[in-house]
Amino acid sequence: MSCFSCLSSHDKKAAKRSSSSKRSRSHSPISLPHKKETNAAGPPRPTENPKPKPQAEPQNNGDATNNNNSKEGVNNIAAETFTFRELATATKNFRQECLIGEGGFGRVYKGKLEKTDQVVAVKQLDRNGLQGNREFLVEVLMLSLLHHQNLVNLIGYCADGDQRLLVYEYMASGSLEDHLLDLLPEQKPLDWFSRMKIALGAAKGLEYLHDKANPPVIYRDLKSSNILLDEDLNAKLSDFGLAKLGPVGDKTHVSSRVMGTYGYCAPEYQRTGQLTVKSDVYSFGVVLLELITGRRAIDTTKPTEEQNLVTWAQPVFKDPNRYPELADPLLRGEFPVRGLNQAVAVAAMCLQEEAGVRPLMSDVVTALSFLGGGPEAGSVTHDSSPSSPSELNTTGDDEDST
């Protein structure tokens, strides 16, 4: 992960581990941890009447949350614990042939659990990498407590000695980056409706984090490499190591060390370290623009004026008649013009400089629902008039605006 190199987290907090190395599970509901925030502003407040936690479950460090909305299918089942030996066996001792990815956290291997024959993805912490124990803890807590069809499913984890590994469901089609930005010569590019389907899935994942989780969760690291795809190109958000609880009560933001990936971070977050759900909305706008254009958020191989995707696109946003100029040449003109115009309008609204005027993710989901349903959802004649960003319903600012 290409995070800000000088701003990555190096907290030395380690997960409290069970005195027994045997696998254990917890099937009891996990209560909602109401805002025990830990950040640069100061140490966490002592909790009143602390409740004992299941032995195999890591401690809550203020960066994870729960959701009580049964409508969304939340089961609140704690993640399973694995021994290092079990995961070494599953990945053939972490052989190179099983390696399927690599990032700031470490390496990701395809494996098969011996007891269940389930195919999984095993992410192994690089002890010298950009992310550490704190991010490992956050990810285990987040994905143990939050369950949605557009969030990757955490099966379990390993915390044997100094080993830190995460076990996920295996996503057969890899990441969005693999299909959009790192195409092999023989690889077929994504068609328009597949792109909008992926955008809608990612938007629904963010909507769940922002609107259904309580307190809201700020994902903070949305980018094309963190959007995983199954065999049907259904999108799921992954890599929750940088996620944080959003503001509650009369607070408008949470203060945080600036972390994330250059090119995707909201400008106000980069300037002030003040984080809101609208920071995620900006990042989503960048990803949506990548889907429309087929260009990277930052591409140093292009001419200077085109290296920053958002900066390059901003002049086009001002003239709806120029929207078709943004379409990925690999689409070969095979897209509904109205659908393209509406997608560009949504991206433009998400990428507003002022956080308060960006739309809510629920509004983005509504807008994209008409674009991600297949040809019948967006086909129009080529003489249709473009949509402008002002036509997107934003329903005003939310309580997390800066």
Secondary structure, DSSP 8 states (H G I E B T S, - for coil): --B-TTS-----------SS-S-----S----------BTTB-----SS-----TTS----SS------GGGT------EE--HHHHHHHTTTT-GGGEEEE-SSEEEEEEE-TTT--EEEEEEE-TTSS--HHHHHHHHHHHHH---TTB--EEEEE-STT--EEEEE--TT-BHHHHHTS--TT-----HHHHHHHHHHHHHHHHIIIIISSS-EE-----GGGEEE-TT--EEE---TT-EE---TT---EE----SBTTTS-HHHHHH-EE-HHHHHHHHHHHHHHHHH---SB-TTS-GGGSBHHHHHHHHHT-GGGGGGGS-GGGTT-S-HHHHHHHHHHHHHHT-SSGGGS--HHHHHHHHHTTSS-HHHH---TT-----GGGS---S--TT--
